[in-house]
Amino acid sequence: MKRIEGQVRGVAKMIDEDKYCIDILTQVSAINAALHKVSVQLVEDHIGHCVVDAAKTSLQTGDESHVNGKVAEASAAIARLVR
């Protein structure tokens, strides 16, 4: 995230210095790719920890709402990412 933050500051500086538009767009594309990578990792972490823990709780309690809720959260997050 610090690297992305630095990239964003760099783009702001490029804009302030009236740099070539295509060079700015190249940097914006790099920022988008980095944010996408972070987003995918967060979804993986959510599934690997929160969904798995909810599935264990659902098995232990017999209440499927725990896992259903976490799966719904993951599905909504993925839907936002692919828009």
PDB file of N, CA, C and O in Angstrom:
ATOM      1  N   MET A   1       0.821  -1.186   0.000  1.00  0.00           N
ATOM      2  CA  MET A   1       0.000   0.000   0.000  1.00  0.00           C
ATOM      3  C   MET A   1       0.874   1.262   0.000  1.00  0.00           C
ATOM      4  O   MET A   1       0.511   2.272  -0.603  1.00  0.00           O
ATOM      5  N   LYS A   2       2.002   1.200   0.666  1.00  0.00           N
ATOM      6  CA  LYS A   2       2.893   2.367   0.672  1.00  0.00           C
ATOM      7  C   LYS A   2       3.409   2.645  -0.735  1.00  0.00           C
ATOM      8  O   LYS A   2       3.549   3.801  -1.133  1.00  0.00           O
ATOM      9  N   ARG A   3       3.694   1.577  -1.490  1.00  0.00           N
ATOM     10  CA  ARG A   3       4.174   1.745  -2.859  1.00  0.00           C
ATOM     11  C   ARG A   3       3.086   2.401  -3.715  1.00  0.00           C
ATOM     12  O   ARG A   3       3.362   3.301  -4.508  1.00  0.00           O
ATOM     13  N   ILE A   4       1.857   1.938  -3.544  1.00  0.00           N
ATOM     14  CA  ILE A   4       0.736   2.509  -4.301  1.00  0.00           C
ATOM     15  C   ILE A   4       0.554   3.978  -3.922  1.00  0.00           C
ATOM     16  O   ILE A   4       0.332   4.831  -4.781  1.00  0.00           O
ATOM     17  N   GLU A   5       0.652   4.253  -2.636  1.00  0.00           N
ATOM     18  CA  GLU A   5       0.537   5.635  -2.176  1.00  0.00           C
ATOM     19  C   GLU A   5       1.604   6.514  -2.834  1.00  0.00           C
ATOM     20  O   GLU A   5       1.322   7.637  -3.254  1.00  0.00           O
ATOM     21  N   GLY A   6       2.820   5.995  -2.918  1.00  0.00           N
ATOM     22  CA  GLY A   6       3.893   6.732  -3.577  1.00  0.00           C
ATOM     23  C   GLY A   6       3.621   6.940  -5.054  1.00  0.00           C
ATOM     24  O   GLY A   6       3.910   8.002  -5.606  1.00  0.00           O
ATOM     25  N   GLN A   7       3.056   5.910  -5.697  1.00  0.00           N
ATOM     26  CA  GLN A   7       2.718   6.041  -7.112  1.00  0.00           C
ATOM     27  C   GLN A   7       1.659   7.127  -7.323  1.00  0.00           C
ATOM     28  O   GLN A   7       1.748   7.912  -8.268  1.00  0.00           O
ATOM     29  N   VAL A   8       0.674   7.166  -6.451  1.00  0.00           N
ATOM     30  CA  VAL A   8      -0.384   8.170  -6.572  1.00  0.00           C
ATOM     31  C   VAL A   8       0.202   9.576  -6.384  1.00  0.00           C
ATOM     32  O   VAL A   8      -0.135  10.502  -7.121  1.00  0.00           O
ATOM     33  N   ARG A   9       1.067   9.718  -5.406  1.00  0.00           N
ATOM     34  CA  ARG A   9       1.714  11.025  -5.212  1.00  0.00           C
ATOM     35  C   ARG A   9       2.525  11.402  -6.449  1.00  0.00           C
ATOM     36  O   ARG A   9       2.562  12.566  -6.848  1.00  0.00           O
ATOM     37  N   GLY A  10       3.180  10.398  -7.056  1.00  0.00           N
ATOM     38  CA  GLY A  10       3.955  10.649  -8.263  1.00  0.00           C
ATOM     39  C   GLY A  10       3.086  11.110  -9.411  1.00  0.00           C
ATOM     40  O   GLY A  10       3.479  11.996 -10.170  1.00  0.00           O
ATOM     41  N   VAL A  11       1.909  10.520  -9.549  1.00  0.00           N
ATOM     42  CA  VAL A  11       0.987  10.933 -10.605  1.00  0.00           C
ATOM     43  C   VAL A  11       0.505  12.359 -10.347  1.00  0.00           C
ATOM     44  O   VAL A  11       0.412  13.163 -11.275  1.00  0.00           O
ATOM     45  N   ALA A  12       0.201  12.669  -9.101  1.00  0.00           N
ATOM     46  CA  ALA A  12      -0.231  14.036  -8.775  1.00  0.00           C
ATOM     47  C   ALA A  12       0.861  15.041  -9.155  1.00  0.00           C
ATOM     48  O   ALA A  12       0.572  16.111  -9.691  1.00  0.00           O
ATOM     49  N   LYS A  13       2.100  14.689  -8.876  1.00  0.00           N
ATOM     50  CA  LYS A  13       3.222  15.564  -9.230  1.00  0.00           C
ATOM     51  C   LYS A  13       3.340  15.692 -10.746  1.00  0.00           C
ATOM     52  O   LYS A  13       3.589  16.781 -11.263  1.00  0.00           O
ATOM     53  N   MET A  14       3.161  14.574 -11.459  1.00  0.00           N
ATOM     54  CA  MET A  14       3.224  14.609 -12.921  1.00  0.00           C
ATOM     55  C   MET A  14       2.147  15.549 -13.488  1.00  0.00           C
ATOM     56  O   MET A  14       2.395  16.302 -14.429  1.00  0.00           O
ATOM     57  N   ILE A  15       0.967  15.488 -12.901  1.00  0.00           N
ATOM     58  CA  ILE A  15      -0.118  16.352 -13.353  1.00  0.00           C
ATOM     59  C   ILE A  15       0.225  17.809 -13.073  1.00  0.00           C
ATOM     60  O   ILE A  15       0.047  18.676 -13.928  1.00  0.00           O
ATOM     61  N   ASP A  16       0.722  18.069 -11.857  1.00  0.00           N
ATOM     62  CA  ASP A  16       1.109  19.438 -11.493  1.00  0.00           C
ATOM     63  C   ASP A  16       2.188  19.987 -12.426  1.00  0.00           C
ATOM     64  O   ASP A  16       2.211  21.178 -12.738  1.00  0.00           O
ATOM     65  N   GLU A  17       3.076  19.100 -12.863  1.00  0.00           N
ATOM     66  CA  GLU A  17       4.182  19.518 -13.731  1.00  0.00           C
ATOM     67  C   GLU A  17       3.806  19.456 -15.210  1.00  0.00           C
ATOM     68  O   GLU A  17       4.649  19.661 -16.084  1.00  0.00           O
ATOM     69  N   ASP A  18       2.531  19.170 -15.479  1.00  0.00           N
ATOM     70  CA  ASP A  18       2.018  19.126 -16.848  1.00  0.00           C
ATOM     71  C   ASP A  18       2.806  18.165 -17.740  1.00  0.00           C
ATOM     72  O   ASP A  18       3.172  18.494 -18.868  1.00  0.00           O
ATOM     73  N   LYS A  19       3.058  16.964 -17.200  1.00  0.00           N
ATOM     74  CA  LYS A  19       3.777  15.934 -17.960  1.00  0.00           C
ATOM     75  C   LYS A  19       2.894  15.392 -19.075  1.00  0.00           C
ATOM     76  O   LYS A  19       1.687  15.634 -19.105  1.00  0.00           O
ATOM     77  N   TYR A  20       3.503  14.668 -19.975  1.00  0.00           N
ATOM     78  CA  TYR A  20       2.828  14.100 -21.139  1.00  0.00           C
ATOM     79  C   TYR A  20       1.697  13.169 -20.687  1.00  0.00           C
ATOM     80  O   TYR A  20       1.902  12.299 -19.841  1.00  0.00           O
ATOM     81  N   CYS A  21       0.502  13.362 -21.261  1.00  0.00           N
ATOM     82  CA  CYS A  21      -0.698  12.628 -20.833  1.00  0.00           C
ATOM     83  C   CYS A  21      -0.524  11.113 -20.885  1.00  0.00           C
ATOM     84  O   CYS A  21      -0.960  10.405 -19.978  1.00  0.00           O
ATOM     85  N   ILE A  22       0.103  10.623 -21.929  1.00  0.00           N
ATOM     86  CA  ILE A  22       0.271   9.176 -22.075  1.00  0.00           C
ATOM     87  C   ILE A  22       1.154   8.621 -20.968  1.00  0.00           C
ATOM     88  O   ILE A  22       0.917   7.513 -20.487  1.00  0.00           O
ATOM     89  N   ASP A  23       2.156   9.365 -20.562  1.00  0.00           N
ATOM     90  CA  ASP A  23       3.002   8.919 -19.445  1.00  0.00           C
ATOM     91  C   ASP A  23       2.201   8.854 -18.143  1.00  0.00           C
ATOM     92  O   ASP A  23       2.380   7.935 -17.343  1.00  0.00           O
ATOM     93  N   ILE A  24       1.326   9.825 -17.937  1.00  0.00           N
ATOM     94  CA  ILE A  24       0.466   9.826 -16.751  1.00  0.00           C
ATOM     95  C   ILE A  24      -0.481   8.634 -16.797  1.00  0.00           C
ATOM     96  O   ILE A  24      -0.660   7.938 -15.798  1.00  0.00           O
ATOM     97  N   LEU A  25      -1.087   8.401 -17.963  1.00  0.00           N
ATOM     98  CA  LEU A  25      -2.007   7.267 -18.098  1.00  0.00           C
ATOM     99  C   LEU A  25      -1.302   5.939 -17.863  1.00  0.00           C
ATOM    100  O   LEU A  25      -1.899   5.014 -17.312  1.00  0.00           O
ATOM    101  N   THR A  26      -0.056   5.831 -18.265  1.00  0.00           N
ATOM    102  CA  THR A  26       0.723   4.619 -18.015  1.00  0.00           C
ATOM    103  C   THR A  26       0.872   4.394 -16.514  1.00  0.00           C
ATOM    104  O   THR A  26       0.748   3.268 -16.032  1.00  0.00           O
ATOM    105  N   GLN A  27       1.134   5.464 -15.785  1.00  0.00           N
ATOM    106  CA  GLN A  27       1.267   5.348 -14.328  1.00  0.00           C
ATOM    107  C   GLN A  27      -0.062   5.027 -13.663  1.00  0.00           C
ATOM    108  O   GLN A  27      -0.109   4.254 -12.706  1.00  0.00           O
ATOM    109  N   VAL A  28      -1.139   5.617 -14.164  1.00  0.00           N
ATOM    110  CA  VAL A  28      -2.471   5.310 -13.623  1.00  0.00           C
ATOM    111  C   VAL A  28      -2.785   3.830 -13.840  1.00  0.00           C
ATOM    112  O   VAL A  28      -3.348   3.173 -12.964  1.00  0.00           O
ATOM    113  N   SER A  29      -2.421   3.317 -14.997  1.00  0.00           N
ATOM    114  CA  SER A  29      -2.629   1.889 -15.280  1.00  0.00           C
ATOM    115  C   SER A  29      -1.848   1.014 -14.299  1.00  0.00           C
ATOM    116  O   SER A  29      -2.356  -0.004 -13.827  1.00  0.00           O
ATOM    117  N   ALA A  30      -0.629   1.409 -13.999  1.00  0.00           N
ATOM    118  CA  ALA A  30       0.180   0.659 -13.035  1.00  0.00           C
ATOM    119  C   ALA A  30      -0.450   0.688 -11.649  1.00  0.00           C
ATOM    120  O   ALA A  30      -0.433  -0.316 -10.937  1.00  0.00           O
ATOM    121  N   ILE A  31      -1.003   1.828 -11.266  1.00  0.00           N
ATOM    122  CA  ILE A  31      -1.685   1.951  -9.974  1.00  0.00           C
ATOM    123  C   ILE A  31      -2.908   1.039  -9.942  1.00  0.00           C
ATOM    124  O   ILE A  31      -3.136   0.332  -8.960  1.00  0.00           O
ATOM    125  N   ASN A  32      -3.690   1.056 -11.015  1.00  0.00           N
ATOM    126  CA  ASN A  32      -4.867   0.185 -11.081  1.00  0.00           C
ATOM    127  C   ASN A  32      -4.485  -1.280 -10.959  1.00  0.00           C
ATOM    128  O   ASN A  32      -5.157  -2.041 -10.263  1.00  0.00           O
ATOM    129  N   ALA A  33      -3.417  -1.679 -11.625  1.00  0.00           N
ATOM    130  CA  ALA A  33      -2.968  -3.074 -11.547  1.00  0.00           C
ATOM    131  C   ALA A  33      -2.537  -3.434 -10.124  1.00  0.00           C
ATOM    132  O   ALA A  33      -2.832  -4.525  -9.637  1.00  0.00           O
ATOM    133  N   ALA A  34      -1.845  -2.519  -9.471  1.00  0.00           N
ATOM    134  CA  ALA A  34      -1.413  -2.768  -8.094  1.00  0.00           C
ATOM    135  C   ALA A  34      -2.607  -2.869  -7.149  1.00  0.00           C
ATOM    136  O   ALA A  34      -2.631  -3.728  -6.267  1.00  0.00           O
ATOM    137  N   LEU A  35      -3.596  -1.997  -7.329  1.00  0.00           N
ATOM    138  CA  LEU A  35      -4.806  -2.058  -6.502  1.00  0.00           C
ATOM    139  C   LEU A  35      -5.578  -3.346  -6.757  1.00  0.00           C
ATOM    140  O   LEU A  35      -6.128  -3.940  -5.830  1.00  0.00           O
ATOM    141  N   HIS A  36      -5.619  -3.773  -8.001  1.00  0.00           N
ATOM    142  CA  HIS A  36      -6.289  -5.041  -8.331  1.00  0.00           C
ATOM    143  C   HIS A  36      -5.610  -6.203  -7.605  1.00  0.00           C
ATOM    144  O   HIS A  36      -6.278  -7.082  -7.061  1.00  0.00           O
ATOM    145  N   LYS A  37      -4.293  -6.196  -7.605  1.00  0.00           N
ATOM    146  CA  LYS A  37      -3.542  -7.257  -6.920  1.00  0.00           C
ATOM    147  C   LYS A  37      -3.859  -7.271  -5.418  1.00  0.00           C
ATOM    148  O   LYS A  37      -4.043  -8.335  -4.827  1.00  0.00           O
ATOM    149  N   VAL A  38      -3.921  -6.100  -4.816  1.00  0.00           N
ATOM    150  CA  VAL A  38      -4.262  -6.002  -3.391  1.00  0.00           C
ATOM    151  C   VAL A  38      -5.683  -6.521  -3.167  1.00  0.00           C
ATOM    152  O   VAL A  38      -5.932  -7.248  -2.205  1.00  0.00           O
ATOM    153  N   SER A  39      -6.600  -6.159  -4.035  1.00  0.00           N
ATOM    154  CA  SER A  39      -7.996  -6.590  -3.906  1.00  0.00           C
ATOM    155  C   SER A  39      -8.122  -8.104  -3.975  1.00  0.00           C
ATOM    156  O   SER A  39      -8.833  -8.711  -3.175  1.00  0.00           O
ATOM    157  N   VAL A  40      -7.436  -8.708  -4.926  1.00  0.00           N
ATOM    158  CA  VAL A  40      -7.487 -10.171  -5.066  1.00  0.00           C
ATOM    159  C   VAL A  40      -6.925 -10.833  -3.812  1.00  0.00           C
ATOM    160  O   VAL A  40      -7.481 -11.823  -3.336  1.00  0.00           O
ATOM    161  N   GLN A  41      -5.844 -10.307  -3.277  1.00  0.00           N
ATOM    162  CA  GLN A  41      -5.260 -10.880  -2.066  1.00  0.00           C
ATOM    163  C   GLN A  41      -6.220 -10.761  -0.884  1.00  0.00           C
ATOM    164  O   GLN A  41      -6.321 -11.682  -0.074  1.00  0.00           O
ATOM    165  N   LEU A  42      -6.921  -9.637  -0.780  1.00  0.00           N
ATOM    166  CA  LEU A  42      -7.886  -9.469   0.303  1.00  0.00           C
ATOM    167  C   LEU A  42      -9.046 -10.462   0.183  1.00  0.00           C
ATOM    168  O   LEU A  42      -9.508 -11.001   1.188  1.00  0.00           O
ATOM    169  N   VAL A  43      -9.513 -10.703  -1.040  1.00  0.00           N
ATOM    170  CA  VAL A  43     -10.573 -11.695  -1.239  1.00  0.00           C
ATOM    171  C   VAL A  43     -10.064 -13.085  -0.857  1.00  0.00           C
ATOM    172  O   VAL A  43     -10.767 -13.847  -0.194  1.00  0.00           O
ATOM    173  N   GLU A  44      -8.841 -13.412  -1.277  1.00  0.00           N
ATOM    174  CA  GLU A  44      -8.261 -14.705  -0.912  1.00  0.00           C
ATOM    175  C   GLU A  44      -8.158 -14.856   0.599  1.00  0.00           C
ATOM    176  O   GLU A  44      -8.486 -15.909   1.144  1.00  0.00           O
ATOM    177  N   ASP A  45      -7.705 -13.809   1.274  1.00  0.00           N
ATOM    178  CA  ASP A  45      -7.593 -13.847   2.734  1.00  0.00           C
ATOM    179  C   ASP A  45      -8.962 -14.019   3.382  1.00  0.00           C
ATOM    180  O   ASP A  45      -9.113 -14.781   4.337  1.00  0.00           O
ATOM    181  N   HIS A  46      -9.955 -13.309   2.861  1.00  0.00           N
ATOM    182  CA  HIS A  46     -11.307 -13.418   3.412  1.00  0.00           C
ATOM    183  C   HIS A  46     -11.823 -14.852   3.289  1.00  0.00           C
ATOM    184  O   HIS A  46     -12.363 -15.418   4.240  1.00  0.00           O
ATOM    185  N   ILE A  47     -11.647 -15.417   2.111  1.00  0.00           N
ATOM    186  CA  ILE A  47     -12.118 -16.792   1.905  1.00  0.00           C
ATOM    187  C   ILE A  47     -11.310 -17.759   2.769  1.00  0.00           C
ATOM    188  O   ILE A  47     -11.873 -18.644   3.412  1.00  0.00           O
ATOM    189  N   GLY A  48     -10.000 -17.588   2.779  1.00  0.00           N
ATOM    190  CA  GLY A  48      -9.130 -18.500   3.513  1.00  0.00           C
ATOM    191  C   GLY A  48      -9.297 -18.465   5.014  1.00  0.00           C
ATOM    192  O   GLY A  48      -9.053 -19.463   5.691  1.00  0.00           O
ATOM    193  N   HIS A  49      -9.709 -17.329   5.540  1.00  0.00           N
ATOM    194  CA  HIS A  49      -9.840 -17.218   6.993  1.00  0.00           C
ATOM    195  C   HIS A  49     -11.305 -17.099   7.419  1.00  0.00           C
ATOM    196  O   HIS A  49     -11.829 -17.964   8.121  1.00  0.00           O
ATOM    197  N   CYS A  50     -11.950 -16.029   6.991  1.00  0.00           N
ATOM    198  CA  CYS A  50     -13.304 -15.751   7.473  1.00  0.00           C
ATOM    199  C   CYS A  50     -14.319 -16.795   7.015  1.00  0.00           C
ATOM    200  O   CYS A  50     -15.128 -17.264   7.815  1.00  0.00           O
ATOM    201  N   VAL A  51     -14.281 -17.158   5.745  1.00  0.00           N
ATOM    202  CA  VAL A  51     -15.251 -18.137   5.238  1.00  0.00           C
ATOM    203  C   VAL A  51     -14.968 -19.517   5.838  1.00  0.00           C
ATOM    204  O   VAL A  51     -15.890 -20.230   6.235  1.00  0.00           O
ATOM    205  N   VAL A  52     -13.704 -19.880   5.899  1.00  0.00           N
ATOM    206  CA  VAL A  52     -13.353 -21.188   6.483  1.00  0.00           C
ATOM    207  C   VAL A  52     -13.757 -21.241   7.953  1.00  0.00           C
ATOM    208  O   VAL A  52     -14.324 -22.239   8.397  1.00  0.00           O
ATOM    209  N   ASP A  53     -13.475 -20.185   8.712  1.00  0.00           N
ATOM    210  CA  ASP A  53     -13.870 -20.154  10.127  1.00  0.00           C
ATOM    211  C   ASP A  53     -15.388 -20.218  10.281  1.00  0.00           C
ATOM    212  O   ASP A  53     -15.903 -20.894  11.171  1.00  0.00           O
ATOM    213  N   ALA A  54     -16.098 -19.509   9.404  1.00  0.00           N
ATOM    214  CA  ALA A  54     -17.561 -19.545   9.461  1.00  0.00           C
ATOM    215  C   ALA A  54     -18.080 -20.938   9.124  1.00  0.00           C
ATOM    216  O   ALA A  54     -19.061 -21.393   9.713  1.00  0.00           O
ATOM    217  N   ALA A  55     -17.430 -21.616   8.180  1.00  0.00           N
ATOM    218  CA  ALA A  55     -17.838 -22.982   7.839  1.00  0.00           C
ATOM    219  C   ALA A  55     -17.639 -23.914   9.034  1.00  0.00           C
ATOM    220  O   ALA A  55     -18.486 -24.764   9.308  1.00  0.00           O
ATOM    221  N   LYS A  56     -16.528 -23.757   9.739  1.00  0.00           N
ATOM    222  CA  LYS A  56     -16.281 -24.562  10.940  1.00  0.00           C
ATOM    223  C   LYS A  56     -17.347 -24.290  12.002  1.00  0.00           C
ATOM    224  O   LYS A  56     -17.858 -25.217  12.630  1.00  0.00           O
ATOM    225  N   THR A  57     -17.676 -23.016  12.195  1.00  0.00           N
ATOM    226  CA  THR A  57     -18.703 -22.653  13.165  1.00  0.00           C
ATOM    227  C   THR A  57     -20.048 -23.239  12.760  1.00  0.00           C
ATOM    228  O   THR A  57     -20.788 -23.751  13.600  1.00  0.00           O
ATOM    229  N   SER A  58     -20.358 -23.163  11.478  1.00  0.00           N
ATOM    230  CA  SER A  58     -21.619 -23.725  10.994  1.00  0.00           C
ATOM    231  C   SER A  58     -21.688 -25.217  11.228  1.00  0.00           C
ATOM    232  O   SER A  58     -22.735 -25.744  11.605  1.00  0.00           O
ATOM    233  N   LEU A  59     -20.572 -25.905  11.004  1.00  0.00           N
ATOM    234  CA  LEU A  59     -20.544 -27.359  11.256  1.00  0.00           C
ATOM    235  C   LEU A  59     -20.713 -27.668  12.743  1.00  0.00           C
ATOM    236  O   LEU A  59     -21.416 -28.609  13.113  1.00  0.00           O
ATOM    237  N   GLN A  60     -20.069 -26.878  13.581  1.00  0.00           N
ATOM    238  CA  GLN A  60     -20.135 -27.110  15.021  1.00  0.00           C
ATOM    239  C   GLN A  60     -21.517 -26.807  15.588  1.00  0.00           C
ATOM    240  O   GLN A  60     -21.996 -27.505  16.481  1.00  0.00           O
ATOM    241  N   THR A  61     -22.149 -25.771  15.068  1.00  0.00           N
ATOM    242  CA  THR A  61     -23.435 -25.343  15.633  1.00  0.00           C
ATOM    243  C   THR A  61     -24.639 -25.872  14.867  1.00  0.00           C
ATOM    244  O   THR A  61     -25.756 -25.871  15.384  1.00  0.00           O
ATOM    245  N   GLY A  62     -24.416 -26.322  13.636  1.00  0.00           N
ATOM    246  CA  GLY A  62     -25.528 -26.746  12.795  1.00  0.00           C
ATOM    247  C   GLY A  62     -26.290 -25.579  12.197  1.00  0.00           C
ATOM    248  O   GLY A  62     -27.339 -25.765  11.581  1.00  0.00           O
ATOM    249  N   ASP A  63     -25.762 -24.370  12.378  1.00  0.00           N
ATOM    250  CA  ASP A  63     -26.398 -23.153  11.865  1.00  0.00           C
ATOM    251  C   ASP A  63     -25.652 -22.690  10.618  1.00  0.00           C
ATOM    252  O   ASP A  63     -24.545 -22.158  10.703  1.00  0.00           O
ATOM    253  N   GLU A  64     -26.269 -22.899   9.471  1.00  0.00           N
ATOM    254  CA  GLU A  64     -25.625 -22.562   8.203  1.00  0.00           C
ATOM    255  C   GLU A  64     -25.539 -21.059   7.951  1.00  0.00           C
ATOM    256  O   GLU A  64     -24.845 -20.634   7.027  1.00  0.00           O
ATOM    257  N   SER A  65     -26.218 -20.259   8.740  1.00  0.00           N
ATOM    258  CA  SER A  65     -26.224 -18.814   8.495  1.00  0.00           C
ATOM    259  C   SER A  65     -24.827 -18.208   8.630  1.00  0.00           C
ATOM    260  O   SER A  65     -24.521 -17.209   7.979  1.00  0.00           O
ATOM    261  N   HIS A  66     -23.981 -18.802   9.466  1.00  0.00           N
ATOM    262  CA  HIS A  66     -22.615 -18.278   9.627  1.00  0.00           C
ATOM    263  C   HIS A  66     -21.874 -18.313   8.304  1.00  0.00           C
ATOM    264  O   HIS A  66     -21.353 -17.295   7.849  1.00  0.00           O
ATOM    265  N   VAL A  67     -21.827 -19.479   7.691  1.00  0.00           N
ATOM    266  CA  VAL A  67     -21.094 -19.616   6.436  1.00  0.00           C
ATOM    267  C   VAL A  67     -21.824 -18.922   5.291  1.00  0.00           C
ATOM    268  O   VAL A  67     -21.180 -18.344   4.415  1.00  0.00           O
ATOM    269  N   ASN A  68     -23.140 -18.966   5.281  1.00  0.00           N
ATOM    270  CA  ASN A  68     -23.891 -18.304   4.208  1.00  0.00           C
ATOM    271  C   ASN A  68     -23.622 -16.808   4.177  1.00  0.00           C
ATOM    272  O   ASN A  68     -23.490 -16.214   3.107  1.00  0.00           O
ATOM    273  N   GLY A  69     -23.543 -16.209   5.345  1.00  0.00           N
ATOM    274  CA  GLY A  69     -23.273 -14.774   5.420  1.00  0.00           C
ATOM    275  C   GLY A  69     -21.895 -14.416   4.893  1.00  0.00           C
ATOM    276  O   GLY A  69     -21.742 -13.434   4.166  1.00  0.00           O
ATOM    277  N   LYS A  70     -20.896 -15.201   5.251  1.00  0.00           N
ATOM    278  CA  LYS A  70     -19.534 -14.925   4.792  1.00  0.00           C
ATOM    279  C   LYS A  70     -19.381 -15.189   3.301  1.00  0.00           C
ATOM    280  O   LYS A  70     -18.660 -14.463   2.617  1.00  0.00           O
ATOM    281  N   VAL A  71     -20.042 -16.212   2.792  1.00  0.00           N
ATOM    282  CA  VAL A  71     -20.005 -16.477   1.355  1.00  0.00           C
ATOM    283  C   VAL A  71     -20.685 -15.337   0.605  1.00  0.00           C
ATOM    284  O   VAL A  71     -20.212 -14.923  -0.454  1.00  0.00           O
ATOM    285  N   ALA A  72     -21.784 -14.830   1.143  1.00  0.00           N
ATOM    286  CA  ALA A  72     -22.472 -13.696   0.516  1.00  0.00           C
ATOM    287  C   ALA A  72     -21.576 -12.464   0.494  1.00  0.00           C
ATOM    288  O   ALA A  72     -21.537 -11.740  -0.501  1.00  0.00           O
ATOM    289  N   GLU A  73     -20.858 -12.225   1.584  1.00  0.00           N
ATOM    290  CA  GLU A  73     -19.919 -11.105   1.624  1.00  0.00           C
ATOM    291  C   GLU A  73     -18.855 -11.251   0.544  1.00  0.00           C
ATOM    292  O   GLU A  73     -18.564 -10.302  -0.184  1.00  0.00           O
ATOM    293  N   ALA A  74     -18.278 -12.447   0.446  1.00  0.00           N
ATOM    294  CA  ALA A  74     -17.238 -12.692  -0.555  1.00  0.00           C
ATOM    295  C   ALA A  74     -17.791 -12.513  -1.965  1.00  0.00           C
ATOM    296  O   ALA A  74     -17.135 -11.917  -2.820  1.00  0.00           O
ATOM    297  N   SER A  75     -18.985 -13.023  -2.207  1.00  0.00           N
ATOM    298  CA  SER A  75     -19.602 -12.887  -3.527  1.00  0.00           C
ATOM    299  C   SER A  75     -19.839 -11.420  -3.878  1.00  0.00           C
ATOM    300  O   SER A  75     -19.586 -11.004  -5.008  1.00  0.00           O
ATOM    301  N   ALA A  76     -20.316 -10.647  -2.929  1.00  0.00           N
ATOM    302  CA  ALA A  76     -20.554  -9.215  -3.160  1.00  0.00           C
ATOM    303  C   ALA A  76     -19.237  -8.478  -3.436  1.00  0.00           C
ATOM    304  O   ALA A  76     -19.176  -7.601  -4.297  1.00  0.00           O
ATOM    305  N   ALA A  77     -18.201  -8.841  -2.705  1.00  0.00           N
ATOM    306  CA  ALA A  77     -16.893  -8.202  -2.919  1.00  0.00           C
ATOM    307  C   ALA A  77     -16.359  -8.527  -4.308  1.00  0.00           C
ATOM    308  O   ALA A  77     -15.834  -7.650  -4.994  1.00  0.00           O
ATOM    309  N   ILE A  78     -16.490  -9.772  -4.720  1.00  0.00           N
ATOM    310  CA  ILE A  78     -16.035 -10.173  -6.051  1.00  0.00           C
ATOM    311  C   ILE A  78     -16.853  -9.457  -7.118  1.00  0.00           C
ATOM    312  O   ILE A  78     -16.295  -9.018  -8.124  1.00  0.00           O
ATOM    313  N   ALA A  79     -18.144  -9.332  -6.923  1.00  0.00           N
ATOM    314  CA  ALA A  79     -18.989  -8.622  -7.883  1.00  0.00           C
ATOM    315  C   ALA A  79     -18.561  -7.170  -8.033  1.00  0.00           C
ATOM    316  O   ALA A  79     -18.566  -6.632  -9.140  1.00  0.00           O
ATOM    317  N   ARG A  80     -18.186  -6.525  -6.914  1.00  0.00           N
ATOM    318  CA  ARG A  80     -17.707  -5.149  -6.990  1.00  0.00           C
ATOM    319  C   ARG A  80     -16.386  -5.055  -7.756  1.00  0.00           C
ATOM    320  O   ARG A  80     -16.132  -4.077  -8.458  1.00  0.00           O
ATOM    321  N   LEU A  81     -15.560  -6.074  -7.612  1.00  0.00           N
ATOM    322  CA  LEU A  81     -14.261  -6.059  -8.284  1.00  0.00           C
ATOM    323  C   LEU A  81     -14.372  -6.229  -9.796  1.00  0.00           C
ATOM    324  O   LEU A  81     -13.558  -5.684 -10.542  1.00  0.00           O
ATOM    325  N   VAL A  82     -15.353  -6.965 -10.242  1.00  0.00           N
ATOM    326  CA  VAL A  82     -15.454  -7.242 -11.671  1.00  0.00           C
ATOM    327  C   VAL A  82     -16.320  -6.234 -12.420  1.00  0.00           C
ATOM    328  O   VAL A  82     -16.462  -6.336 -13.638  1.00  0.00           O
ATOM    329  N   ARG A  83     -16.891  -5.282 -11.727  1.00  0.00           N
ATOM    330  CA  ARG A  83     -17.680  -4.233 -12.386  1.00  0.00           C
ATOM    331  C   ARG A  83     -16.817  -3.353 -13.218  1.00  0.00           C
ATOM    332  O   ARG A  83     -17.312  -2.416 -13.844  1.00  0.00           O
TER     333      ARG A  83
END
